[in-house]
Amino acid sequence: MKQLTISILFSVLLLTSISCQTGRKDKSSAIDPLASHIDSSYQAGDDFFDYANGKWFKANPIAASEQSSGIWQLIQDTINSQILKICKTSAKTISEKGSNKQKIGDFYFSGMDSANLNKTGISAIQKYLDQIEAVKDIKQLIAEAAFIHRGAASPMFGFGVGQDSKISSKNAVTIWQGGLSLPDRSYYFEKDERTVKIREKFKQHVANMFSILKYDPNKAKIVAEEIMKLETSMAVASRKKEDTRDPLKNYTKLSFKQLTELTPNLDWQIFNQETGLQNVDTVIVGQTEYLTALNKNLKTVPLEVWKNYLKYQLVRGMASYLDDKTYLEVFKFYSQTLRGVQQPKPRWKRVVEQTDGYLGELIGQVYVSEYLPVGTKEKLVEIGNAVKDVYAERIKNLDWMSSPTKEKALIKLGSMIMKVGYPDKWKDLGSMKIDRESYAENAMNANHWHFNYMISKFGKPVDRTEWEMQPQNYNAYYNPSNNELVVPACNIIVPGYERKMADDAILYSIIGGSTFGHEMTHGFDDMGSKFDDKGNLKNWWTKEDSTKFYGKTKMIVEQFNQYNPVDSLHINGELTQGENIADLGGIIMGYQAFQKTRQYQDKQTIANLSPDQRFFLGFALAWMVNMRPEAIANQVRSDEHSPAKFRVIGTLSNMPEFYKAFGVKKGDKMWRPEDKIVRIW
């Protein structure tokens, strides 16, 4: 994906590309969004990220309820305000039971009813806690774990039904390592001061949660220690996140009989029965050694410890839909401690985002009809096709790839599906039960619906028309098994252009490079390159070309390993290489597509900025995100995306065209010698 999670109103929805009058200079540089953000106290060649965005950061400190400020928050605020109107209108309308408006309105109403939530408290899920408490043996424990998978969280392991990586037309059951409460296995072992404090605060948080469950304080502390010990053993058995990136090394197909022999203490028949799976003949396991360790833990760890672990997983998963006390306890650890957020978002914003998360398919239909002007999809397709054409040119002219591999790469690119704007058909949520009685039950019912929808795919052909995002999701993704990229409609939003159209330099850097080009490059990054044009995990490279390719990707790994965003933490170049490759490939494609526009060819100057300068400033605007140190530390440890600042300076350090546009020279911090400049696609 092109970005992380996203959260003053602005924005313009762009309908058509623009061309400014040739040869004219815009004198109003003070109001030009790109020019007005420039902070000349920074040298462009030393820190282009702060040079391009510094004035905006100084004028817009991070809000107490956010982990960052910047473009994603601004755009999400715009979208949230639109969804709020949809929710409020639906809540005020008396609609037919089961209708889209009834579901949206009642879900929103139940979440906003804080008096009822605080009155009900933890009792909203007490019957589910009682079910766990009643467990008498491992078989019943597995049944309860399956129930939580269906409705609240993913305890013990990861589980899903989705495309078989080697047979992309078939849906398969997949199991992988998971079940940890901390963001990454490293949190259980690292000995730096920040991580040690996080572990101690986690144990205190777990103890506080069990106090909410009416456990004696001393007993709650003991339970917290036991859960920490259990999860540490799970973390020991887990692969490093960077080691889960190779799809071949994380693919083991087992018969159901082999799975049961691998984990005799884990009754998969019971798990399947509780989740609704039938006639499972084979499964795909990501990390067999993790299941082996889990099987041992089910035998050696006391049943009471496992029961408390499941209780914690349930309550944490449901905390956002319960009373303020429970919600705030989870917020204090997962938002304050881990990400540095000072206070919760206002209730309306939390409820709007949760309503959109569960009922986004319904909200998306209203969003498309009421908030997207005619022409949005067409404009996105235009830019996407321009970038795709450039990609084909780039592949044909690569000096390191042989003709046989080029031919297959071009076939894959040509077969790549672009889903743009919004789906042609929407999911039917008619069977999802939503009312105004209980926010927790609404969330549980919605989780059940989405889980059952996933389970229903087993045994059926893959539906390649399905979308995994809604048009109001400011993000995008590439799915290697479908060989498709998906760009929701709201990606057309560009900040700072409320009453005027953005120029092509900005369109082609943000939408062309950081969106379309980025996602296309995921089809050819260190993971995507292992899938063929039909989405199957299959080698289509010659041995010599593969060796050359990984020699180039090794260079970008080494480059990003050098960056130190916070404390003593360095970016994990191995973990982030896919996104770093996509950033570099994307901006190169966007730039070359921009060179074909009238603005570039006529050398049109706006706000005393040349077309090249505006393009690269537009790229910095695409990642204009200022994060709290705690959030950066969490991201570096657990996320495959590099922090925004290094996505800008790391990527542009490999572009001689950027050097020329801003006079970057030897001695500047972003300058790299010719033999260190990474060139892949």
For each residue, the residues with C-beta under 8 A, 3 or more apart:
1: 475 476 477 478 519 641
2: 475 476 477 514 515 518 519 582 586
3: 6 72 474 475 641
4: 72 635 639 641
5:
6: 3 72 73 75 76 474 475
7: 66 67 68 72 73 76 77 345 353
8: 74 77
9: 77 78 81
10: 74 78 495 496 497 498
11: 74 75 78 493 494 495 497 498
12: 493 494 497 498 499 500 501 502
13: 371 372 373 376 492 493
14: 376 379 492 494 497 501 502 507
15: 373 374 375 376 379 501
16: 375 379 501
17: 379 382 504 507 597
18: 501 502 503 504
19: 504 597 598 599 602 604
20: 24 26 503 599 604 606
21: 24 604
22: 598 602 604
23: 602 604
24: 20 21 604 605
25: 605 606 608
26: 20 29 32 605 606 607
27:
28: 31 32 607
29: 26 32 35 36 607 608 609
30: 35 36
31: 28 36
32: 26 28 29 35 36 606 607 609
33: 36 37 495 496 497 621
34: 37 38 52 506 607 609 614 617 618 621
35: 29 30 32 38 607 608 609
36: 29 30 31 32 33 55 56
37: 33 34 52 53 54 55 56 617 621 624
38: 34 35 51 52 54 55 617
39: 42 50 51 53 54 55 57 58
40: 51
41: 54
42: 39 46 47 50 51 54
43: 46 47 51 668
44: 48 51 52 662 663 664
45: 48 659 662 663 664 665 668 669 670 671
46: 42 43 51 668 669 670
47: 42 43 50 51 649 669 670
48: 44 45 51 52 616 620 648 649 652 658 662 670
49: 52 53 620 623 644 645 648 649
50: 39 42 47 53 54 57 645
51: 38 39 40 42 43 44 46 47 48 54 620
52: 34 37 38 44 48 49 616 617 620 621 624 648
53: 37 39 49 50 56 57 70 620 621 624 626
54: 37 38 39 41 42 50 51 57 58
55: 36 37 38 39 58 59
56: 36 37 53 59 60 70 624
57: 39 50 53 54 60 61 69 70 626
58: 39 54 55
59: 55 56
60: 56 57 69 70
61: 57 69
62: 66 67 68 69 626 627 628
63: 66 69 73
64: 341 342 343
65: 341 342 343 344 345 346 349
66: 7 62 63 69 73 341 345
67: 7 62 335 339 340 341 627 628 630 631
68: 7 62 72 73 625 626 627 628 631
69: 57 60 61 62 63 66 73 625 626
70: 53 56 57 60 73 74 624 625 626 644
71: 74 75 495 621 622 623 624 625
72: 3 4 6 7 68 75 76 474 625
73: 6 7 63 66 68 69 70 76 77
74: 8 10 11 70 71 77 78 495
75: 6 11 71 72 78 79 474 490 493 495
76: 6 7 72 73 79 80 474
77: 7 8 9 73 74 80 81
78: 9 10 11 74 75 81 82 493
79: 75 76 82 83 472 474 490
80: 76 77 83 84 349 352 353
81: 9 77 78 84 85
82: 78 79 85 86 367 370 371 472
83: 79 80 86 87 352 355 356 363 367 472
84: 80 81 87 88 348 352
85: 81 82 88 89
86: 82 83 89 90 104 363 366 367 370
87: 83 84 90 91 104 105 108 351 352 355 363
88: 84 85 91 92 108
89: 85 86 92 93 101 105
90: 86 87 93 95 101 102 104 105 108
91: 87 88 104 105 106 108 109 112
92: 88 89 105
93: 89 90 101 105
94:
95: 90 99 101 102 105
96: 99 102
97: 102
98: 102 103 430
99: 95 96 102 103
100: 103 104 362 365 366 429
101: 89 90 93 95 104 105
102: 90 95 96 97 98 99 105 106 434
103: 98 99 100 106 107 359 362 429 432 434
104: 86 87 90 91 100 101 107 108 355 359 362 363
105: 87 89 90 91 92 93 95 101 102 108 109
106: 91 102 103 109 110 434 435 436 442
107: 103 104 110 111 354 355 358 359 434 439 442 446
108: 87 88 90 91 104 105 111 112 351 352 355
109: 91 105 106 112 113 436
110: 106 107 113 116 435 436 437 438 439 442
111: 107 108 321 347 350 351 354 355 439 442
112: 91 108 109 347 348 351
113: 109 110 116 117 436 439
114: 117 118 324 347
115: 118 119
116: 110 113 119 120
117: 113 114 120 121 124 321 322 323 324 439
118: 114 115 121 323 324 325
119: 115 116
120: 116 117 123 124 322 323 438 440
121: 117 118 124 322 323 325 326
122: 125 126 129 212 213 315 322 323 326
123: 120 126
124: 117 120 121 318 321 322 323 438 439 440 441
125: 122 128 129 314 315 318 322 440 444
126: 122 123 129 130
127: 130 131
128: 125 131 132 147 151 314
129: 122 125 126 132 133 213 311 314 315
130: 126 127 133 134
131: 127 128 134 135 144 147
132: 128 129 135 144 307 310 311 314
133: 129 130 307 311
134: 130 131 140
135: 131 132 140 141 144 303 307
136: 140
137: 140 141 303
138: 141 142 265 266 267 298 303
139: 142 143 267 270
140: 134 135 136 137 143 144
141: 135 137 138 144 145 298 303 306 307 310
142: 138 139 145 146 266 267 270 271 274
143: 139 140 146 147 270 271 274
144: 131 132 135 140 141 147 148 310
145: 141 142 148 149 155 156 271 310
146: 142 143 149 150 270 271 274 275
147: 128 131 143 144 150 151 274
148: 144 145 151 152 153 154 155 310 313 314 317
149: 145 146 153 154 155 159 275 451
150: 146 147 274 275 447 448 451 452
151: 128 147 148 444 447 448 451
152: 148 313 314 317 318 444 447
153: 148 149 313 314 316 317
154: 148 149 157 158 159 178 179
155: 145 148 149 179 309 310 313
156: 145 178 179 294
157: 154 175 176 177 178 179 290 291 294
158: 154 174 175 176 177 178 179 286
159: 149 154 173 174 175 176 178 275
160: 173 174 454
161: 171 172 173 174 277 454 455 457 458
162: 171 172 174 454 457 481
163: 168 170 171 172 462 481 482 535
164: 167 168 170 171 172 284 481
165: 168 247 251 284 480 481 531 536 537
166: 251 253 536 537 538
167: 164 170 172 536
168: 163 164 165 462 481 482 531 534 535 536
169: 461 462
170: 163 164 167 461 462
171: 161 162 163 164 457 458 459 460 461 462
172: 161 162 163 164 167 282 283 284 458
173: 159 160 161 277 280 282 283 284 458
174: 158 159 160 161 162 283 284 285 286
175: 157 158 159 259 283 284 285 286 291
176: 157 158 159 244 250 285 286 287 290
177: 157 158 234 237 238 239 244 286 287 290
178: 154 156 157 158 159
179: 154 155 156 157 158 231 234 313
180: 184 185 188 231 234 235 238
181: 202 206 227 231 312 313 316
182: 187 188 198 199 202 231 235
183: 187 338 634 637 638
184: 180 187 241 637 638
185: 180 188 189 235 236 238 240 241
186: 189 190 195 240 637 638
187: 182 183 184 190 195 198 199 202 235 637 638
188: 180 182 185 199 231 232 235 236
189: 185 186 232 235
190: 186 187 195 196 637
191: 195 196
192: 195 196 567 568 569
193: 196 197
194: 197 198 567 633
195: 186 187 190 191 192 198 199 637
196: 190 191 192 193 199 200
197: 193 194 200 201
198: 182 187 194 195 201 202 337 338
199: 182 187 188 195 196 202 203 228
200: 196 197 203 204
201: 197 198 204 205 333 337
202: 181 182 187 198 199 205 206 228 333 337
203: 199 200 206 207 221 224 225 228
204: 200 201 207 208 224
205: 201 202 208 209 224 329 330 332 333 337
206: 181 202 203 209 210 220 223 224 227 228 312
207: 203 204 210 211 217 220 221 223 224
208: 204 205 211 212 220 329
209: 205 206 212 213 220 312 315 316 326 329 330
210: 206 207 213 215 219 220 223 224 308 311 312
211: 207 208 214 215 217 220
212: 122 208 209 315 325 326 329
213: 122 129 209 210 311 315
214: 211
215: 210 211 219 220 223
216: 219 220
217: 207 211 220 221
218: 221 222
219: 210 215 216 222 223
220: 206 207 208 209 210 211 215 216 217 223 224
221: 203 207 217 218 224 225
222: 218 219 225 226
223: 206 207 210 215 219 220 226 227 308
224: 203 204 205 206 207 210 220 221 227 228
225: 203 221 222 228 229
226: 222 223 229 230 305 308
227: 181 206 223 224 230 231 305 308 309 312
228: 199 202 203 206 224 225 231 232
229: 225 226 232 233
230: 226 227 233 234 297 301 305 306 309
231: 179 180 181 182 188 227 228 234 235 309
232: 188 189 228 229 235 236
233: 229 230 236 237 293 297 301
234: 177 179 180 230 231 237 238 290 293 294 297
235: 180 182 185 187 188 189 231 232 238
236: 185 188 232 233 293
237: 177 233 234 289 290 292 293 294
238: 177 180 185 234 235 287 290
239: 177 243 244 250 287 289 290
240: 185 186 243 244
241: 184 185 244 245 572 575 638 640
242: 245 572 574 575
243: 239 240 246 249
244: 176 177 239 240 241 250 286 287
245: 241 242 526 527 574 575 577 578 640
246: 243 249 250 527 530
247: 165 250 251 480 527 530 531 537
248: 251 530 537
249: 243 246
250: 176 239 244 246 247 286 287
251: 165 166 247 248 284 286 537
252: 284 285 286 288
253: 166 282 283 284 285
254: 258 259 262 282 283 284 285 288
255: 258 259 281 282
256: 259 260 268 280 281 282 283
257: 260 261
258: 254 255 261 262
259: 175 254 255 256 262 263 268 283 285
260: 256 257 263 264 268 269
261: 257 258 264
262: 254 258 259 285 288 291 292 295
263: 259 260 266 268 291 292 294 295
264: 260 261 295
265: 138 295 296 298 299
266: 138 142 263 271 291 294 295 298
267: 138 139 142 270 271
268: 256 259 260 263 271 272 280
269: 260 272 273
270: 139 142 143 146 267 273 274
271: 142 143 145 146 266 267 268 274 275 277
272: 268 269 275 276 277 278 280
273: 269 270 276 277
274: 142 143 146 147 150 270 271
275: 146 149 150 159 271 272 451 455
276: 272 273 452 455
277: 161 173 271 272 273 280 455 458
278: 272 458 459
279: 459
280: 173 256 268 272 277 283 458
281: 255 256
282: 172 173 253 254 255 256
283: 172 173 174 175 253 254 256 259 280
284: 164 165 172 173 174 175 251 252 253 254
285: 174 175 176 252 253 254 259 262 288 291
286: 158 174 175 176 177 244 250 251 252 290
287: 176 177 238 239 244 250 290 291
288: 252 254 262 285 291 292
289: 237 239 292 293
290: 157 176 177 234 237 238 239 286 287 293 294
291: 157 175 262 263 266 285 287 288 294 295
292: 237 262 263 288 289 295 296
293: 233 234 236 237 289 290 296 297
294: 156 157 234 237 263 266 290 291 297 298
295: 262 263 264 265 266 291 292 298 299
296: 265 292 293 299 300
297: 230 233 234 293 294 300 301
298: 138 141 265 266 294 295 301 306
299: 265 295 296
300: 296 297
301: 230 233 297 298 305 306
302: 305 306
303: 135 137 138 141 306 307
304: 307 308
305: 226 227 230 301 302 308 309
306: 141 230 298 301 302 303 309 310
307: 132 133 135 141 303 304 310 311
308: 210 223 226 227 304 305 311 312
309: 155 227 230 231 305 306 312 313
310: 132 141 144 145 148 155 306 307 313 314
311: 129 132 133 210 213 307 308 314 315
312: 181 206 209 210 227 308 309 315 316
313: 148 152 153 155 179 181 309 310 316 317
314: 125 128 129 132 148 152 153 310 311 317 318
315: 122 125 129 209 212 213 311 312 318 319 322 326
316: 153 181 209 312 313 319 330
317: 148 152 153 313 314
318: 124 125 152 314 315 321 322 440 443 444
319: 315 316 322 326 327 329 330
320: 327 330 350 354 443
321: 111 117 124 318 354 439 440 442 443
322: 117 120 121 122 124 125 315 318 319 326 327 439 440
323: 117 118 120 121 122 124 326 327
324: 114 117 118 327 328
325: 118 121 212 328 329
326: 121 122 209 212 315 319 322 323 329 330
327: 319 320 322 323 324 330 331 344
328: 324 325 331 332 344
329: 205 208 209 212 319 325 326 332 333
330: 205 209 316 319 320 326 327 333 334
331: 327 328 334 335 336 341 344
332: 205 328 329 335 336 337
333: 201 202 205 329 330 336 337 338
334: 330 331 337 338 339
335: 67 331 332 338 339 341 344
336: 331 332 333 339 340 341 342
337: 198 201 202 205 332 333 334 630
338: 183 198 333 334 335 630 631 634
339: 67 334 335 336 628 630 631 634
340: 67 336 628 629 630 631
341: 64 65 66 67 331 335 336 344 628 631
342: 64 65 336
343: 64 65
344: 65 327 328 331 335 341 350
345: 7 65 66 349 350 353
346: 65 349 350
347: 111 112 114 350 351
348: 84 112 351 352
349: 65 80 345 346 352 353
350: 111 320 344 345 346 347 353 354
351: 87 108 111 112 347 348 354 355
352: 80 83 84 87 108 348 349 355 356
353: 7 80 345 349 350 356 357
354: 107 111 320 321 350 351 357 358 443
355: 83 87 104 107 108 111 351 352 358 359 363
356: 83 352 353 359 360 363 470 472
357: 353 354 360
358: 107 354 355 442 443 446 447 450
359: 103 104 107 355 356 362 363 429 434 446
360: 356 357 363 364 470 472 473
361: 364 365 426 427 429 470
362: 100 103 104 359 365 366 429
363: 83 86 87 104 355 356 359 360 366 367 470 472
364: 360 361 367 368 422 426 470 471 472
365: 100 361 362 368 369 426
366: 86 100 362 363 369 370
367: 82 83 86 363 364 370 371 372 470 471 472
368: 364 365 371 372 421 422 471 489
369: 365 366 372
370: 82 86 366 367
371: 13 82 367 368 472
372: 13 367 368 369 376 421 422 471 489 492
373: 13 15 376
374: 15
375: 15 16 378 379
376: 13 14 15 372 373 379 380 421 489 492
377: 380 381 420 421 422 489
378: 375 381 382
379: 14 15 16 17 375 376 382 383 492
380: 376 377 383 384 420 421 487 489 491 492 511
381: 377 378 384 385 418 420 421
382: 17 378 379 385 386
383: 379 380 386 387 507 508 511 512 516 593
384: 380 381 387 388 418 420 485 487 516
385: 381 382 388 389 418
386: 382 383 389 390 508 512 593 596
387: 383 384 390 391 512 513 516 517 520 589 590 593
388: 384 385 391 392 413 416 418 516 520
389: 385 386 392 393 593
390: 386 387 393 394 589 592 593 596
391: 387 388 394 395 413 517 520 589 681
392: 388 389 395 396 410 413 414
393: 389 390 396 397 592
394: 390 391 397 398 588 589 592 681
395: 391 392 398 401 406 409 410 413 681
396: 392 393 406 410
397: 393 394
398: 394 395 401 406 681
399:
400: 545 548 549 552
401: 395 398 405 406 409 545 548 549
402: 405 406 542 544 545
403: 406 407
404: 407 408 542
405: 401 402 408 409 540 541 542 545
406: 395 396 398 401 402 403 409 410
407: 403 404 410 411
408: 404 405 411 412 532 533 540 541
409: 395 401 405 406 412 413 524 540
410: 392 395 396 406 407 413 414
411: 407 408 414 415 533
412: 408 409 415 416 483 523 524 532 533 540
413: 388 391 392 395 409 410 416 520 523
414: 392 410 411 533
415: 411 412 483 533 534
416: 388 412 413 483 484 485 520 523
417: 464 482 483 484 485
418: 381 384 385 388 484 485 487 516
419: 423 467 484 485 486 487
420: 377 380 381 384 486 487 489
421: 368 372 376 377 380 381 471 487 488 489
422: 364 368 372 377 467 470 471 488 489
423: 419 426 465 466 467
424: 465
425: 465
426: 361 364 365 423
427: 361 453
428: 431
429: 100 103 359 361 362 432 449
430: 98
431: 428 449
432: 103 429 445 446 449
433: 445
434: 102 103 106 107 359 442 445 446
435: 106 110 438 441 442
436: 106 109 110 113
437: 110 441
438: 110 120 124 435 441 442
439: 107 110 111 113 117 124 321 322 442 443
440: 120 124 125 318 321 322 443 444
441: 124 435 437 438 444 445
442: 106 107 110 111 321 358 434 435 438 439 445 446
443: 318 320 321 354 358 439 440 446 447
444: 125 151 152 318 440 441 447 448
445: 432 433 434 441 442 448 449
446: 107 358 359 432 434 442 443 449 450
447: 150 151 152 358 443 444 450 451
448: 150 151 444 445 451 452
449: 429 431 432 445 446 452 453
450: 358 446 447 453 454
451: 149 150 151 275 447 448 454 455
452: 150 276 448 449 455 456
453: 427 449 450 456 457
454: 160 161 162 450 451 457
455: 161 275 276 277 451 452 458
456: 452 453 460
457: 161 162 171 453 454 460 462 463
458: 161 171 172 173 277 278 280 455
459: 171 278 279
460: 171 456 457 463
461: 169 170 171
462: 163 168 169 170 171 457 481 482
463: 457 460 466
464: 417 482 484
465: 423 424 425
466: 423 463
467: 419 422 423 470 486
468: 477 479 486
469: 473 475 476 477 486 488
470: 356 360 361 363 364 367 422 467 473 488
471: 364 367 368 372 421 422 488 489 490
472: 79 82 83 356 360 363 364 367 371 488 489 490
473: 360 469 470 488 490
474: 3 6 72 75 76 79 488 490 491 493
475: 1 2 3 6 469 488 491
476: 1 2 469 485 486 487 488 491 515 518 519
477: 1 2 468 469 485 486 519
478: 1 484 485 486 519 520 522 523 528
479: 468 482 483 484 485 486 535
480: 165 247 483 522 523 527 528 530 531 535
481: 162 163 164 165 168 462 531 535 536
482: 163 168 417 462 464 479 535
483: 412 415 416 417 479 480 523 531 532 533 534 535
484: 416 417 418 419 464 478 479
485: 384 416 417 418 419 476 477 478 479 516 519 520 522 523
486: 419 420 467 468 469 476 477 478 479 519
487: 380 384 418 419 420 421 476 491 515 516 519
488: 421 422 469 470 471 472 473 474 475 476 491
489: 368 372 376 377 380 420 421 422 471 472 492
490: 75 79 471 472 473 474 493
491: 380 474 475 476 487 488 511 515
492: 13 14 372 376 379 380 489 511
493: 11 12 13 75 78 474 490
494: 11 12 14 497 502 506 507 510 511
495: 10 11 33 71 74 75 621
496: 10 33 502
497: 10 11 12 14 33 494 500 501 502
498: 10 11 12
499: 12
500: 12 497
501: 12 14 15 16 18 497
502: 12 14 18 494 496 497 506 507
503: 18 20 506 507 599 604 606 614
504: 17 18 19 507 508 594 597 598 599 600
505: 508 509 594 599 600 606 611 614 615 618
506: 34 494 502 503 509 510 614 615 618 621
507: 14 17 383 494 502 503 504 510 511 512
508: 383 386 504 505 511 512 513 590 591 593 594 597 615 618
509: 505 506 512 513 514 587 590 591 594 615 616 618 619 621 622
510: 494 506 507 513 514 515 618 619 621 622
511: 380 383 491 492 494 507 508 514 515 516
512: 383 386 387 507 508 509 515 516 517 589 590 593 594
513: 387 508 509 510 516 517 518 586 587 588 589 590 591 619 622
514: 2 509 510 511 517 518 583 586 587 590 619 622 623
515: 2 476 487 491 510 511 512 518 519 586
516: 383 384 387 388 418 485 487 511 512 513 519 520 586 589 590
517: 387 391 512 513 514 520 521 585 586 587 588 589 590 593
518: 2 476 513 514 515 521 522 582 583 585 586 587
519: 1 2 476 477 478 485 486 487 515 516 522 523 582 586
520: 387 388 391 413 416 478 485 516 517 523 524 585 586 589
521: 517 518 524 525 528 581 582 584 585 586 589 681
522: 478 480 485 518 519 525 527 528 578 582
523: 412 413 416 478 480 483 485 519 520 528 529 531
524: 409 412 520 521 528 529 581 585 681
525: 521 522 528 529 553 577 578 581 582 585
526: 245 529 550 553 577 578 581
527: 245 246 247 480 522 530 578
528: 478 480 521 522 523 524 525 531 578
529: 523 524 525 526 541 549
530: 246 247 248 480 527 537 538 539
531: 165 168 247 480 481 483 523 528 535 536 537 538
532: 408 412 483 535 536 538 540
533: 408 411 412 414 415 483 540
534: 168 415 483
535: 163 168 479 480 481 482 483 531 532
536: 165 166 167 168 481 531 532
537: 165 166 247 248 251 530 531
538: 166 530 531 532
539: 530 546
540: 405 408 409 412 532 533
541: 405 408 529 545 546 549
542: 402 404 405 545 546
543: 546 547
544: 402 547 548
545: 400 401 402 405 541 542 548 549
546: 539 541 542 543 549 550
547: 543 544 550 551
548: 400 401 544 545 551 552
549: 400 401 529 541 545 546 552 553 680
550: 526 546 547 553 554
551: 547 548 554 555
552: 400 548 549 555 556 678 679 680
553: 525 526 549 550 556 557 577 581 680
554: 550 551 557 558
555: 551 552 558 559 676 678
556: 552 553 559 560 573 577 580 581 584 678 680
557: 553 554 560 561 573 574 577
558: 554 555 561 562 573
559: 555 556 562 563 573 580 650 653 654 672 676 678
560: 556 557 563 571 572 573 576 577 580 642 646 650
561: 557 558 570 571 572 573 574
562: 558 559 570
563: 559 560 570 571 642 646 650
564: 568 569 570 571
565: 569 570 571 632 636 643 645 646
566: 569 629 632 633 636
567: 192 194 629 633
568: 192 564
569: 192 564 565 566 633 636 637
570: 561 562 563 564 565 636
571: 560 561 563 564 565 576 636 642 643 646
572: 241 242 560 561 575 576 636
573: 556 557 558 559 560 561 576 577 580
574: 242 245 557 561 577
575: 241 242 245 572 639 640
576: 560 571 572 573 579 580 639 640 641 642
577: 245 525 526 553 556 557 560 573 574 580 581
578: 245 522 525 526 527 528 581 582 640
579: 576 582 583 640 641 642 647
580: 556 559 560 573 576 577 583 584 642 647 650 651
581: 521 524 525 526 553 556 577 578 584 585 680 681
582: 2 518 519 521 522 525 578 579 585 586
583: 514 518 579 580 586 587 647 650 651
584: 521 556 580 581 587 588 651 654 678 680 681
585: 517 518 520 521 524 525 581 582 588 589 680 681
586: 2 513 514 515 516 517 518 519 520 521 582 583 589 590
587: 509 513 514 517 518 583 584 590 591 619 651 652 655
588: 394 513 517 584 585 591 592 655 681
589: 387 390 391 394 512 513 516 517 520 521 585 586 592 593 681
590: 387 508 509 512 513 514 516 517 586 587 593 594 615 619
591: 508 509 513 587 588 594 595 615 655 657
592: 390 393 394 588 589 595 596
593: 383 386 387 389 390 508 512 517 589 590 596 597
594: 504 505 508 509 512 590 591 597 599 600 611 615
595: 591 592 600 601
596: 386 390 592 593 600 601
597: 17 19 504 508 593 594 600 601
598: 19 22 504 601 602 604
599: 19 20 503 504 505 594 602 604 611
600: 504 505 594 595 596 597 603 604 611
601: 595 596 597 598
602: 19 22 23 598 599
603: 600 610 611
604: 19 20 21 22 23 24 503 598 599 600 611
605: 24 25 26 608 609 610 611
606: 20 25 26 32 503 505 609 614
607: 26 28 29 32 34 35
608: 25 29 35 605
609: 29 32 34 35 605 606 613 614 617
610: 603 605 613 614 661
611: 505 594 599 600 603 604 605 614 615
612: 615 616 657 660 661
613: 609 610 616 617 661 662
614: 34 503 505 506 606 609 610 611 617 618
615: 505 506 508 509 590 591 594 611 612 618 619 661
616: 48 52 509 612 613 619 620 652 655 658 661 662
617: 34 37 38 52 609 613 614 620 621
618: 34 505 506 508 509 510 614 615 621 622
619: 509 510 513 514 587 590 615 616 622 623 648 651 652
620: 48 49 51 52 53 616 617 623 624 648
621: 33 34 37 52 53 71 495 506 509 510 617 618 624
622: 71 509 510 513 514 618 619
623: 49 71 514 619 620 644 645 647 648
624: 37 52 53 56 70 71 620 621 644
625: 68 69 70 71 72 644
626: 53 57 62 68 69 70
627: 62 67 68 631 632 635 643 644
628: 62 67 68 339 340 341 631 632
629: 340 566 567 632 633
630: 67 337 338 339 340 633 634
631: 67 68 338 339 340 341 627 628 634 635
632: 565 566 627 628 629 635 636 643
633: 194 566 567 569 629 630 636 637
634: 183 338 339 630 631 637 638 639
635: 4 627 631 632 638 639 641 643
636: 565 566 569 570 571 572 632 633 639 643
637: 183 184 186 187 190 195 569 633 634
638: 183 184 186 187 241 634 635
639: 4 575 576 634 635 636
640: 241 245 575 576 578 579
641: 1 3 4 576 579 635 647
642: 560 563 571 576 579 580 646 647 650
643: 565 571 627 632 635 636 646 647
644: 49 70 623 624 625 627 647 648
645: 49 50 565 623 648 649
646: 560 563 565 571 642 643 649 650
647: 579 580 583 623 641 642 643 644 650 651
648: 48 49 52 619 620 623 644 645 651 652
649: 47 48 49 645 646 652 653 670
650: 559 560 563 580 583 642 646 647 653 654
651: 580 583 584 587 619 647 648 654 655
652: 48 587 616 619 648 649 655 658 670
653: 559 649 650 670 671 672 677
654: 559 584 650 651 672 677 678 679
655: 587 588 591 616 651 652 658 659
656: 659 660 677
657: 591 612 660 661
658: 48 616 652 655 661 662 664
659: 45 655 656 662 663 664 665 671
660: 612 656 657 663
661: 610 612 613 615 616 657 658
662: 44 45 48 613 616 658 659
663: 44 45 659 660
664: 44 45 658 659 668 670 671
665: 45 659 668 671
666: 671 673
667: 671
668: 43 45 46 664 665 671
669: 45 46 47
670: 45 46 47 48 649 652 653 664
671: 45 653 659 664 665 666 667 668
672: 559 653 654 676 677
673: 666 676 677
674: 677
675:
676: 555 559 672 673
677: 653 654 656 672 673 674
678: 552 555 556 559 584 654
679: 552 654
680: 549 552 553 556 581 584 585
681: 391 394 395 398 521 524 581 584 585 588 589
